[in-house]
Amino acid sequence: MKLDILHALNAERAARRAVAVVTDVTSGEQRLVKSAAVARDPLKDVIEKHLRMAKSGMEETAQGRVFLTVHVPSPQLVITGAVHISQTLAPVGQLLGYDVTIVDPRTAFASVERFPDVKVIAEWPDVALPPLNVDHYTAFVALTHDPKIDDPALKHALARDCFYIGALGSKKTHAKRVQRLKEAGLSDADIARIHAPIGLAIGAVSPAEIAISIIAEITARLRMKSEKAEAA
């Protein structure tokens, strides 16, 4: 790999941006494709597929046989609410490779005893969230049912372009949330990015089942094309 490509690659990885190195198998020539440039690349569909699946591999293309080496940031799962649903969602998220953090200022809920081996921050969102570097590779879930906690957390997630944002609550509860967020200055387009009611519609009843429906919806958003994920 040429030194200029290596330097550019390391810079993208340090900034937690996805990047692909395309190698022409016949000639050995390489080029680096940053995530911001994928949409304009002649191999757009192929690169998007590999970045979405976070897997390197060989591909036969109209330009010849290429090998794509992809580098995708490790995903984060940030949960506001140290509730019963979180007690299943957090360990399942860890099993799937997410760096999981739970934020809840209520120390009676946010304890190591209830969440062993999980990073728990017993602070309000305005204090806890900025240091976490929430970004496009973050799935954000609001579960407290407390507007004083969930609303500012959701505003932060929307501002940081999380790939998934979900909030617990019925349609009636979400309608009230929408009104509050509008009054806080958020646009309809921003608010529409919130998955609510949260989780895939699998008839989940128990906290554990709801957690599974949430992680399934997160997985669909991470791995599938947007239009297919929305239909899931």
N, C-alpha and C positions, 0 to 999 in steps of 0.2 A: 504494500500500500504506500502510495506517495505521501510525503511528509505533509503537504498542504491539505490533502484529504483527511489524514489522521488528525491534524490540528482542528479542522472544521468539525470532524466527527466528535472529538472530545469536548468541544465547545457546546455542541448541541446536547450532548448527554449531560453535561454539567448544568445546563439550563432546563433540564427535564423536558426536552422536546424530542419527539420521535424523528428518526432519520434512517435512511436506507442507503446502502452502498451497492450499486449495480455493477456487476462484473460480467463483461462479455467473455463467455467461455472460450470462444475461438481465438480472439485477439489478446485477451488478458487485460484489455483496457477497463478502467474503473471510473465511475463518477459517483458523486454523492448527491442524494436528493433529500433536501430538507422537507419537513412536514408542510411548511407553508408553500412549497413549490410543487407538491404532488399533483394538485389539480391541473397544472399546466404541462405535466410530463407526458410524453407519448406512451409511456407504460403505466399510466394513471391507474387503471383497473387492477393490474397485477400488483403494483406497489401498495395500493390501498388494501387489497386482500391480505397481503403479508403483514402489514402494519396492524391491521385489525385483529389478526390472529396471533400477533407477536411471534411469528415463526419465520426463520430464514429458510430458503429452499431454491431449487432449480425450477426454471420456467422456460417453456418454448414460446417465443413471441415472434411477431412480424419482423422484428429487428434481429432475430436470431436467438440462440440459446443463451440465457443469462442466469447468473446466480445472484440472488438477493440476500444480502446480509442485513438484517433489520435490528435496530436498537430502539426499544420502547421502554419508557420509564416504568418502574414498578408501580402498580396502582395503589392508591390509598383508599381506605374506607373510614370516613369520619361520621360518628354517630352522636347527635345531641339527644341525651336521654338514657340514663342508666336504668332502664326498665326491664321487665321480664322478656320482652321481645329481643332486647339487646343481648341477653344472656345466651341466646342461641345464635343470633346474627353475628356477634363478634367472633366466636371460635370457628364458625363456618367460614366467615370471611378470611380468617387466618389460614384455614386449610386450603383455600383457593388462592393463596399467595398475596392477599392484601395486607398492607401495613395498617392495622386497625387502631383507632383512637376513639375513646368515648369522652364526651364533654358533658358535664352536668354539675352545676354549682351546689346541688343538694347533696351534702356530704353523707346523709343517711342512705342515699342510693349509690353514690359514686364511691365505692369502697373496693379495696383489693380483695376482700373476702368474697364479694359477690362477683368479681371479675378477675380471677387469678390469671396471670400471664397476659393481661391486656393492659395497654397504656390508658390510664384513666386520669383525666384532668378535672379536678373539682373547682372549676372557675366559671365565671360568666363568659359567654361566647366572645364578647369584645376583647377579653383578655386572653382567652385560650386559643382562639382560632388564628390570629395573625402569625404567630411563630410556627404554625404547622405547614406553612407554604402550600395551602390549598390551591390546586391548579386543575388543568384540563384532565389530568389523569387521576382525579379524585371523585369517588362516589360519595355523595353527601346525603345523610338520612336524618330527618328530624322526627323524634318520637315522644317528646315530653308532654304534648298537649298543653303546654304553658306558653302563651304568646310572648311572655317576657324573655323566654329562652329561645324558642323556635324562630320567632320572627327575625330578630337580628342575625341569627345563624343563617337563615335562608337568604337574607339580603347579602351576607358575605359570600355565600356559595354562588349566588347568581352573578355577583361582580367578578368572581374568579373563574368563571367558565367551566365549572365542573361538568364532566361528561354525563353524570346522572345526579339528579336532585329529586328526592322524594320526601313526602310529609304524611305522617299518620293522621287519620281523621276521616269522618264521614263527609259526604258531599255538602251537608249543611255546615259542618265545621270548616271545611275548606272554603266555602263561599264567604264566611266571615273573615277567614284568613286573607282571601283575595282582596276584600274591601280594605282591610287594614294595610296591606302592602301597597295598594293603589294610593291610599291616603299618605303613605310614606314616600311616594314619588316613583314607584316602580311602574314600568310600562306593561301593557297587556302581553306583549311578546315575551318579556322577561318572566312574568308570572306563569305563562303557558308552559314554560319549561319544567315546572314542578309537577312531578308525578303524584297525583292525588285523586282518589284514594290510592295509597301506596301499594305496590306489589302486583304481581300477575293475578288475574281473576281465576284462582284455582279452588275457590270455596274454603279458603283457610279460616279456621275458627280459633284455635289455640295460639298462644304467643309463639310457640315453636313453629307452627304451620305458617303463621304470618311472616316470621323471619325467613322461612324457606321461599315464600312467594316474593319477598323483597330481594333476596340474593339472586333469584331467578331473573327478575326484571333487570337488575343491575348487569347480570351476565349477558342478557339479550342486548342491552344498550352498548356494552363494551365490545361484543364479538360480531354482531350482525349489522348489516347496512341499516341506516336510519329508518328507511321506509318499512323494512321488515321488522325492526325492533318495535316500531310504533304499532304494528299490526298484531304483535304477539300478545 
